């Protein structure tokens, strides 16, 4: 069996200049992935796009797969910022209002560089870097479960772990597919209709 390439960086950037170099390399990788795809994202091309030498690239990353993993990590952190912020905002709000905001936030999160999001979704199995996605899912399920636990009086008796899984997975699948594969469906203010329907789906399931 062929060994998977390493996906961890060689070292962490600790100074402003080195952090700027790493940021430039990660951003260059993201842009090449979107424009040209994984196969053309060579380390030479990434270094040239970032304006640094290949030697500098290899100081921090052992291969292009490690750079793609770094792009994934950055993108998932951006998604989690939206999810955490929204779940804090809705913690004390009634269920229907909270679900509506969560659906809208999921659409916002998937709209952060949607082409990059699509490419990364395709490349996660290729790099073998599933940890970030799995951690994202666990945290999101856990936060939504906590919301359900504090609002038990508003919905039917249900297993909280199962309900959190069903609700979060449904919202994620709907918004992911709509934003990345059916953008025309969301044109001219039609996104509000999707928010309405997804909210109705989740609220009716819970009640």
C-alpha positions in Angstrom: 0.0 0.0 0.0 1.4 3.4 -1.0 2.1 5.7 2.0 0.1 8.9 2.3 2.2 12.0 2.0 2.8 13.9 5.3 0.2 16.6 6.0 1.7 18.3 9.0 3.9 21.4 8.7 7.6 21.0 9.3 7.6 23.8 11.9 5.4 26.7 13.1 6.1 30.2 12.2 7.0 32.2 15.4 8.0 35.6 14.1 6.1 38.2 12.0 8.2 37.7 8.9 7.9 33.9 9.0 4.2 34.1 9.7 3.8 36.4 6.7 5.7 33.8 4.6 3.5 31.0 5.7 0.3 33.1 5.2 1.5 33.9 1.6 2.1 30.2 0.9 -1.2 29.1 2.2 -3.1 31.9 0.3 -1.1 31.0 -2.9 -2.1 27.4 -2.5 -5.8 28.3 -2.1 -5.8 30.5 -5.2 -4.0 27.8 -7.4 -6.4 25.1 -6.1 -9.4 27.2 -7.2 -8.0 28.3 -10.5 -6.0 25.3 -11.7 -6.9 22.3 -9.5 -4.9 20.0 -7.2 -2.8 18.4 -9.9 -1.3 21.7 -11.1 -0.6 22.9 -7.6 3.1 22.0 -7.5 5.4 23.3 -4.8 7.3 25.3 -7.5 4.1 27.0 -8.7 3.0 27.7 -5.2 6.3 29.2 -4.2 6.3 31.4 -7.3 2.7 32.6 -6.7 3.6 33.4 -3.1 6.8 35.3 -4.1 9.1 33.1 -2.1 11.8 30.5 -2.9 11.0 26.8 -3.0 13.7 26.5 -0.3 11.6 28.8 2.0 8.5 26.7 1.2 10.3 23.5 2.3 11.4 25.1 5.6 7.7 25.1 6.6 5.9 22.4 4.5 7.2 19.0 3.4 5.0 18.8 0.3 1.9 20.3 -1.4 -0.4 18.0 0.5 0.7 19.7 3.7 -0.1 23.0 2.2 -3.5 21.9 1.1 -4.1 20.6 4.7 -3.1 24.1 6.0 -5.6 25.7 3.6 -8.3 23.3 4.9 -7.4 24.2 8.5 -7.7 27.9 7.8 -11.0 27.5 6.0 -12.5 25.3 8.8 -11.4 27.9 11.4 -13.3 30.5 9.4 -16.4 28.3 9.3 -16.2 27.6 13.0 -16.0 31.3 13.8 -19.4 31.8 12.1 -20.9 28.7 13.8 -19.7 29.6 17.3 -20.7 33.3 17.0 -24.2 32.3 15.9 -24.8 29.6 18.5 -23.8 32.1 21.2 -26.2 34.6 19.7 -29.2 32.2 19.7 -28.5 30.5 23.0 -31.5 32.2 24.7 -33.8 32.6 21.7 -36.9 30.5 21.0 -36.4 27.5 18.8 -37.9 28.7 15.5 -36.0 32.0 15.6 -32.8 30.2 16.6 -33.1 27.6 13.8 -33.7 30.4 11.2 -30.5 32.2 12.3 -28.5 28.9 12.2 -29.7 28.2 8.7 -28.8 31.7 7.6 -25.4 31.4 9.3 -24.7 28.1 7.5 -25.4 29.7 4.2 -23.1 32.6 5.2 -20.3 30.1 6.2 -20.6 28.2 2.9 -20.5 31.5 1.0 -17.0 32.2 2.4 -14.9 31.6 -0.8 -17.4 29.0 -2.1 -15.1 27.8 -5.0 -12.4 27.0 -2.5 -14.9 25.3 -0.3 -15.9 23.1 -3.2 -12.3 22.2 -4.1 -11.4 21.4 -0.5 -14.5 19.1 -0.2 -13.2 17.2 -3.2 -9.6 17.0 -1.9 -10.2 16.0 1.7 -10.2 12.2 0.8 -7.2 12.7 -1.4 -5.0 14.2 1.3 -6.4 11.9 4.0 -6.8 15.0 6.2 -10.2 14.3 7.8 -9.3 15.5 11.3 -10.4 19.1 10.8 -13.7 18.1 9.3 -14.4 15.6 12.0 -13.5 18.1 14.7 -15.7 20.7 13.1 -18.7 18.2 13.1 -18.1 17.1 16.7 -18.0 20.7 17.9 -21.1 21.8 15.9 -23.1 18.8 17.1 -22.1 19.4 20.7 -23.0 23.1 20.6 -26.4 22.4 19.0 -27.1 19.6 21.5 -26.4 22.1 24.3 -29.0 24.4 22.8 -31.6 21.6 22.6 -30.9 20.6 26.2 -31.6 24.1 27.4 -34.8 24.4 25.3 -36.4 20.9 26.0 -39.8 22.5 26.8 -40.1 23.7 23.2 -40.0 20.3 21.4 -41.1 16.7 21.7 -39.3 14.1 23.7 -36.3 13.0 21.6 -32.8 11.6 22.0 -30.7 14.8 22.1 -27.6 13.2 20.4 -29.7 11.9 17.6 -31.7 15.1 17.2 -28.5 17.2 17.1 -27.1 14.9 14.4 -30.2 15.0 12.3 -30.7 18.8 12.5 -27.0 19.8 12.0 -26.5 17.3 9.2 -29.7 18.4 7.4 -28.8 22.1 7.6 -25.2 21.4 6.5 -26.3 19.3 3.5 -29.0 21.7 2.3 -26.8 24.8 2.5 -23.7 23.1 1.2 -25.5 21.8 -1.8 -27.4 25.0 -2.5 -24.4 27.3 -2.3 -21.9 25.2 -4.1 -24.0 23.4 -6.7 -27.2 25.4 -7.2 -26.2 29.0 -6.9 -28.8 30.1 -9.4 -31.4 28.9 -6.9 -30.2 31.6 -4.5 -30.2 34.5 -7.0 -32.5 37.5 -6.7 -33.3 37.1 -3.1 -34.4 33.5 -3.4 -32.1 32.5 -0.5 -34.8 33.7 1.9 -37.1 31.0 0.5 -34.5 28.4 1.2 -34.0 29.6 4.8 -37.8 29.5 5.2 -38.0 25.9 4.0 -35.0 24.6 5.9 -36.3 26.2 9.1 -39.7 24.6 8.6 -38.0 21.2 8.0 -36.0 21.3 11.2 -38.7 22.9 13.4 -41.3 20.4 12.3 -38.9 17.5 12.9 -38.4 18.7 16.4 -42.0 19.4 17.2 
